[in-house]
Amino acid sequence: MEEKIKLSVIMPVYNTKKYVGKAIESILNQSFKNFEFIIIDDCSTDKSYKICEKYAEKDKRIKLFRNEKNMWISFTRNKLISLSNTNYIASQDSDDISLKDRLKLSFQFLEKNKNYAVVSWNNLIINENWKEIWKRIYSDNIKKIILKKSPISQPSSMFRKDIFLKVHWYDKYLNYWEDYDLWLKFFSKWYKIKNLNDFLVKLRIRKGQTKSEKLKQTIKNTIFIQKRAVKKYWIKSKFSDKIYLFLENFLLYLPSSFVIYLFKKIEYRWKKEY
């Protein structure tokens, strides 16, 4: 008799034919085997869906769907979670790589720490050619940083579905930083968030990503989300948060290339440093 599945991996896909196969393999090759893998293709115009089909034919843990029209990321993430059959949701992006113990260690943490809503990990940063170029380390001082920037790595997160439902899902009107808004809602309801100090996801930086292609809109969404967190979610803003918000508004007047340069300087460390 088959053991009941214990967690759900969700992956939205859109035009990542070069990377999606390796992303799928990184989940199928996890040391933790007892999961369902739900994939939704958001009307890709390349061969992404066909690649997913080939993997779905070979592994019954994959449940593959396709949106009838392009619905964007928040709708697709919500749909993925609505299709899940467990209380543990692990996010996977279709151009990233999960290292083999990611699911096991995330699951074990949430099983042992029932008072935590979400757990996440540090990232190794890779480029379009699969080369490790930087690393990104997230602080575990969530309270200090949550009104300044997203406190955890969404592509390496695992969270509890029941709490996700209680805070009313991803905001379907947000298609940039929808995960940041979710963590703020978790935090506002006193649900605990944890960053663990290991590198279990290789996160890809490439052309065509939202952060680089639509940077100014991403910044505007960030500012909107942070202001709403104070006004609607009642998260208390510190003086340092207000200074940070002022600087974010200033970034809107700078060239996008310079803003991206600043972001990398502040958030990433060169590979040679570790």
MARLUM-377407 format. One record per residue (C-alpha): residue in one letter; x, y, z. Coordinates in nm, 3 decimals, always signed. Layout:
  res     east    north       up
    A        X        Y        Z
...
This chain:
  res     east    north       up
    M   +0.000   +0.000   +0.000
    E   +0.145   +0.336   -0.097
    E   +0.239   +0.576   +0.177
    K   +0.024   +0.890   +0.189
    I   +0.196   +1.190   +0.033
    K   +0.333   +1.436   +0.286
    L   +0.400   +1.755   +0.091
    S   +0.319   +1.933   -0.233
    V   +0.571   +2.097   -0.463
    I   +0.420   +2.368   -0.685
    M   +0.579   +2.509   -0.998
    P   +0.439   +2.772   -1.236
    V   +0.595   +2.759   -1.583
    Y   +0.619   +3.026   -1.850
    N   +0.867   +3.021   -2.139
    T   +1.160   +2.853   -1.965
    K   +1.229   +2.571   -2.212
    K   +1.605   +2.602   -2.160
    Y   +1.580   +2.543   -1.786
    V   +1.254   +2.371   -1.695
    G   +1.381   +2.017   -1.749
    K   +1.662   +2.057   -1.498
    A   +1.425   +2.229   -1.255
    I   +1.190   +1.929   -1.270
    E   +1.478   +1.682   -1.232
    S   +1.603   +1.867   -0.923
    I   +1.269   +1.791   -0.755
    L   +1.233   +1.434   -0.880
    N   +1.586   +1.357   -0.752
    Q   +1.522   +1.483   -0.399
    S   +1.627   +1.262   -0.107
    F   +1.270   +1.305   +0.023
    K   +1.049   +1.107   -0.216
    N   +0.698   +1.121   -0.073
    F   +0.549   +1.425   -0.248
    E   +0.319   +1.535   -0.528
    F   +0.458   +1.771   -0.789
    I   +0.196   +2.006   -0.934
    I   +0.291   +2.203   -1.244
    I   +0.087   +2.462   -1.431
    D   +0.203   +2.600   -1.762
    D   +0.074   +2.956   -1.803
    C   +0.033   +2.934   -2.183
    S   +0.401   +2.925   -2.274
    T   +0.479   +3.015   -2.633
    D   +0.792   +2.801   -2.646
    K   +0.831   +2.426   -2.589
    S   +0.809   +2.441   -2.209
    Y   +0.476   +2.258   -2.186
    K   +0.592   +1.974   -2.414
    I   +0.901   +1.927   -2.199
    C   +0.682   +1.908   -1.889
    E   +0.459   +1.651   -2.061
    K   +0.754   +1.420   -2.120
    Y   +0.845   +1.421   -1.752
    A   +0.481   +1.379   -1.644
    E   +0.453   +1.067   -1.860
    K   +0.749   +0.911   -1.677
    D   +0.674   +1.003   -1.314
    K   +0.328   +0.968   -1.162
    R   +0.408   +1.219   -0.888
    I   +0.377   +1.496   -1.149
    K   +0.032   +1.645   -1.203
    L   +0.047   +1.870   -1.508
    F   -0.206   +2.139   -1.600
    R   -0.223   +2.430   -1.840
    N   -0.408   +2.761   -1.813
    E   -0.649   +2.828   -2.098
    K   -0.500   +3.176   -2.129
    N   -0.207   +3.359   -1.975
    M   -0.318   +3.439   -1.618
    W   +0.011   +3.560   -1.467
    I   +0.187   +3.450   -1.155
    S   -0.044   +3.524   -0.860
    F   -0.347   +3.356   -1.017
    T   -0.133   +3.058   -1.117
    R   +0.024   +3.018   -0.773
    N   -0.320   +3.029   -0.609
    K   -0.450   +2.771   -0.853
    L   -0.151   +2.546   -0.787
    I   -0.216   +2.555   -0.414
    S   -0.588   +2.493   -0.461
    L   -0.495   +2.171   -0.644
    S   -0.265   +2.049   -0.367
    N   -0.358   +1.764   -0.133
    T   -0.127   +1.827   +0.161
    N   -0.067   +2.095   +0.422
    Y   +0.297   +2.157   +0.326
    I   +0.360   +2.369   +0.016
    A   +0.711   +2.393   -0.132
    S   +0.766   +2.655   -0.401
    Q   +0.984   +2.576   -0.701
    D   +1.058   +2.814   -0.988
    S   +1.097   +2.668   -1.336
    D   +1.446   +2.808   -1.393
    D   +1.595   +2.727   -1.051
    I   +1.758   +2.415   -0.906
    S   +1.673   +2.261   -0.568
    L   +1.959   +2.073   -0.403
    K   +1.880   +1.717   -0.301
    D   +1.805   +1.765   +0.072
    R   +1.593   +2.078   +0.040
    L   +1.253   +1.909   +0.078
    K   +1.368   +1.674   +0.352
    L   +1.519   +1.943   +0.573
    S   +1.231   +2.186   +0.521
    F   +0.974   +1.919   +0.601
    Q   +1.163   +1.806   +0.910
    F   +1.184   +2.163   +1.041
    L   +0.811   +2.231   +1.004
    E   +0.724   +1.894   +1.155
    K   +0.936   +1.965   +1.462
    N   +0.843   +2.333   +1.493
    K   +0.465   +2.356   +1.481
    N   +0.473   +2.726   +1.578
    Y   +0.640   +2.825   +1.249
    A   +0.436   +2.903   +0.937
    V   +0.717   +2.910   +0.682
    V   +1.081   +2.809   +0.649
    S   +1.332   +2.914   +0.385
    W   +1.701   +2.894   +0.296
    N   +1.989   +3.094   +0.156
    N   +2.052   +3.093   -0.219
    L   +2.342   +3.018   -0.446
    I   +2.310   +3.250   -0.746
    I   +2.370   +3.103   -1.092
    N   +2.375   +3.269   -1.434
    E   +2.220   +3.163   -1.766
    N   +2.509   +2.923   -1.824
    W   +2.459   +2.737   -1.492
    K   +2.771   +2.889   -1.335
    E   +2.765   +2.978   -0.964
    I   +2.857   +3.345   -0.942
    W   +2.723   +3.478   -0.611
    K   +2.548   +3.379   -0.294
    R   +2.268   +3.551   -0.106
    I   +2.233   +3.521   +0.269
    Y   +1.906   +3.607   +0.441
    S   +1.889   +3.743   +0.794
    D   +1.685   +3.559   +1.056
    N   +1.599   +3.889   +1.224
    I   +1.261   +3.901   +1.050
    K   +1.117   +4.180   +1.262
    K   +1.402   +4.414   +1.178
    I   +1.394   +4.373   +0.800
    I   +1.039   +4.282   +0.699
    L   +0.928   +4.639   +0.620
    K   +1.248   +4.704   +0.424
    K   +1.254   +4.405   +0.190
    S   +1.120   +4.057   +0.147
    P   +1.265   +3.867   +0.444
    I   +1.300   +3.524   +0.283
    S   +1.365   +3.351   -0.048
    Q   +1.033   +3.257   -0.206
    P   +1.192   +2.999   -0.444
    S   +1.333   +2.807   -0.146
    S   +1.033   +2.841   +0.085
    M   +0.798   +2.582   +0.234
    F   +0.486   +2.694   +0.420
    R   +0.169   +2.561   +0.579
    K   -0.134   +2.561   +0.353
    D   -0.386   +2.606   +0.635
    I   -0.218   +2.933   +0.737
    F   -0.194   +3.043   +0.374
    L   -0.572   +3.004   +0.349
    K   -0.628   +3.195   +0.673
    V   -0.442   +3.501   +0.541
    H   -0.646   +3.494   +0.218
    W   -0.403   +3.359   -0.040
    Y   -0.177   +3.555   -0.274
    D   -0.320   +3.889   -0.380
    K   -0.444   +3.812   -0.732
    Y   -0.390   +4.175   -0.835
    L   -0.017   +4.161   -0.761
    N   +0.212   +4.014   -1.023
    Y   +0.535   +4.152   -0.878
    W   +0.641   +4.068   -0.522
    E   +0.320   +3.879   -0.443
    D   +0.528   +3.658   -0.215
    Y   +0.651   +3.961   -0.017
    D   +0.291   +4.059   +0.049
    L   +0.220   +3.705   +0.168
    W   +0.506   +3.707   +0.420
    L   +0.385   +4.044   +0.551
    K   +0.039   +3.896   +0.605
    F   +0.192   +3.599   +0.789
    F   +0.395   +3.835   +1.006
    S   +0.099   +4.065   +1.080
    K   -0.096   +3.769   +1.221
    W   +0.199   +3.671   +1.444
    Y   +0.286   +3.360   +1.247
    K   +0.656   +3.284   +1.277
    I   +0.898   +3.289   +0.982
    K   +1.236   +3.113   +0.980
    N   +1.549   +3.143   +0.769
    L   +1.789   +2.854   +0.808
    N   +2.159   +2.899   +0.741
    D   +2.230   +2.666   +0.452
    F   +2.232   +2.690   +0.072
    L   +1.969   +2.456   -0.070
    V   +1.853   +2.633   -0.387
    K   +2.041   +2.758   -0.691
    L   +1.854   +3.069   -0.799
    R   +1.902   +3.184   -1.156
    I   +1.967   +3.540   -1.271
    R   +1.886   +3.579   -1.641
    K   +1.746   +3.811   -1.902
    G   +1.368   +3.827   -1.922
    Q   +1.303   +3.806   -1.548
    T   +1.062   +4.053   -1.390
    K   +1.324   +4.213   -1.168
    S   +1.540   +4.313   -1.462
    E   +1.280   +4.369   -1.735
    K   +1.019   +4.556   -1.529
    L   +1.232   +4.694   -1.250
    K   +1.050   +5.024   -1.198
    Q   +0.714   +4.850   -1.171
    T   +0.867   +4.606   -0.924
    I   +0.988   +4.896   -0.709
    K   +0.645   +5.060   -0.727
    N   +0.482   +4.737   -0.615
    T   +0.729   +4.706   -0.330
    I   +0.645   +5.056   -0.209
    F   +0.271   +4.986   -0.240
    I   +0.304   +4.660   -0.046
    Q   +0.507   +4.820   +0.233
    K   +0.263   +5.110   +0.272
    R   -0.033   +4.873   +0.278
    A   +0.139   +4.659   +0.540
    V   +0.148   +4.961   +0.772
    K   -0.202   +5.092   +0.696
    K   -0.397   +4.768   +0.649
    Y   -0.198   +4.497   +0.824
    W   -0.105   +4.725   +1.117
    I   +0.265   +4.645   +1.114
    K   +0.444   +4.915   +1.310
    S   +0.692   +5.115   +1.104
    K   +1.025   +5.208   +1.263
    F   +1.224   +5.520   +1.174
    S   +1.472   +5.309   +0.977
    D   +1.181   +5.164   +0.775
    K   +1.067   +5.515   +0.682
    I   +1.417   +5.608   +0.568
    Y   +1.431   +5.292   +0.360
    L   +1.094   +5.376   +0.202
    F   +1.220   +5.722   +0.112
    L   +1.525   +5.572   -0.058
    E   +1.308   +5.331   -0.253
    N   +1.109   +5.622   -0.391
    F   +1.436   +5.788   -0.489
    L   +1.537   +5.476   -0.685
    L   +1.251   +5.537   -0.926
    Y   +1.442   +5.835   -1.065
    L   +1.765   +5.643   -1.126
    P   +1.854   +5.437   -1.437
    S   +1.741   +5.076   -1.403
    S   +2.090   +4.945   -1.482
    F   +2.234   +5.142   -1.191
    V   +1.959   +5.023   -0.954
    I   +2.032   +4.660   -1.045
    Y   +2.403   +4.724   -0.990
    L   +2.330   +4.864   -0.642
    F   +2.106   +4.569   -0.558
    K   +2.376   +4.318   -0.649
    K   +2.637   +4.510   -0.451
    I   +2.419   +4.517   -0.139
    E   +2.250   +4.177   -0.150
    Y   +2.498   +3.943   -0.321
    R   +2.841   +3.821   -0.221
    W   +3.095   +3.700   -0.471
    K   +3.159   +3.329   -0.488
    K   +3.525   +3.378   -0.396
    E   +3.415   +3.492   -0.049
    Y   +3.303   +3.142   +0.055
